[in-house]
Amino acid sequence: MDKTVKVWDPFRSRSCIRTLTQHEEAVRGVRWSHDDRNLLTASYDKTAALIDVETGTTLHSYRHKEFVTGSAVLSPFPPTHQTRTPHSP
């Protein structure tokens, strides 16, 4: 494990096309967004980062003051989607 995330092109160039260096400690988990434009990364530095893969920029960074961020999970719903519980009107 290290503190980078490497994005590879397995079909055309078969090489690493971007190295993401947002974290200060080892990365524990990575998930692609549903539109394949962003990555959510989780790290031992107690942060999660939402990263634009095309530009390599951090869109959002989330820090927890006590716990190591153990895994990266994205909601199955788009950000503008509102859900209701079975008991809500």
N, C-alpha and C positions, 0 to 999 in steps of 0.2 A: 504494500500500500504506500501511496505517496499523496501529496497534496494537490496533484493536478488531475484533470479529466482530459482525456484525449478523444477527439472526435475523428473517426476514420471514414473514408469513402471506400467501401468494400467492392463497389461495382465498376467504377471507372479507373481512378488512379491507384486504388488499392494502397493508399498511403494515409498518413495522419494529415488531416486538413486544418485542424485547429487544436491548440493546447490551451485549456482554460486554467487560470491560476488564481481563482478567487479566494481560495482557502489557505489558512495558515497552518493547519494540521491535516492529517490523512483524511481522505474522502471515504465515507462509509457506504453511501448509496447514491444512485443516479437514476432518474426517470425522465423519459421523453414526455413532452406535453402532447395532448391529443392532436394538435395540428402539426406536430413535428418541427416546430420553429424554436422551441425553448427546451432547456434542460433544468430540472430541479435537482440540486445536489445537496447532500447532507454530509456533515463533517464532524470529526472529533474536536474541532475548534468551537463547538457549540453553536454553529450557524447552519442555516439552510440558505441557498441562493437560487434564485430564478434567473437563468442566463439566456440571453438571445444568442443562439448558436451562430447565426450569420455574421454578427458583429463582434461577438465575444464579450459584450457588455453585460453588467449585472443590472437586471430590471428591478429586482427587489432582493433585499437581504434580511433574513430573520435571525435574531440572536436570542438564545435562551441563557439566562444567567447561571443556571446550575447544572443542566443536564446535557450530555452529549446527544446530538441529534443522530438518532440511530438509523433511520431509513427515510427515503423520499417517497411521498405518496401525493398524487394529485387528485383533486376531486373529479368525478366523472362528468360533472356539469360545467358548462361554460360559465365564466364569471358573472354574466348578466342573467343567468338562469335562476329563477327563484323556485324553491320547492316548498311544498306544504306537507305537514305531518298528517296522518290519517284522521286526526281529531281536530284539525284546524278548519275553520269555516271556508 
